[in-house]
Amino acid sequence: YQMNHINKDGKQQRKIKMANNSCLIIISLVGVLSFTIISNVASSNDVVSTICPKTSNPQFCSSVLKSAGTTNLKGLAVYTLNLAHTNAEKSLTLANSLAKTATNPQLKQRYSSCAESYDEAIGDIENAQKDLALGDFNGVNIVTSGAMTNIGDCQDKFAQPPKDTSLLLKNGKTLNDICSIILVISNLL
């Protein structure tokens, strides 16, 4: 009888030890997950606070970088270059469409010229993507600056009336803001 009692107590003690071990494992996992989440948030804020104040539009930069899903500088460069490429392609499509449909000859010429500028900007962005893949971060900076010059050429066409009533100039500003982020990142790489 006494042996059975000891056996029962031994089983209960093992169950208690197993329950304690399970609790420790769960607490450890929660701790690790919490630390990971907190450190990701901290590093995301660090990246944003390092890069965005140096850009042309810090608030826009912050929203772009927070949606990137990474805090790795090279990953951010890939993300923002892809974003710039997509934006430049949309702007090129819009400029071509406006050049075809504009009735004012002056606007028609400006939109046509903008289409050329955006086509060149796309080439610059593609070169920046290639330079990034090769680890040529200075090259990324140089050709991104070239893209910004091309975008500026389009924007300058509308300094005098007739004015642009489409989204082309707004898209150009957004693209310039994205390129500004790329310049800062490429200087940090």
Secondary structure as GFF3:
##gff-version 3
##sequence-region A 1 189
A	DSSP	alpha_helix	2	51	.	.	.	ID=ss1
A	DSSP	three_ten_helix	52	54	.	.	.	ID=ss2
A	DSSP	alpha_helix	58	66	.	.	.	ID=ss3
A	DSSP	alpha_helix	73	101	.	.	.	ID=ss4
A	DSSP	alpha_helix	105	134	.	.	.	ID=ss5
A	DSSP	alpha_helix	137	156	.	.	.	ID=ss6
A	DSSP	alpha_helix	168	188	.	.	.	ID=ss7
###
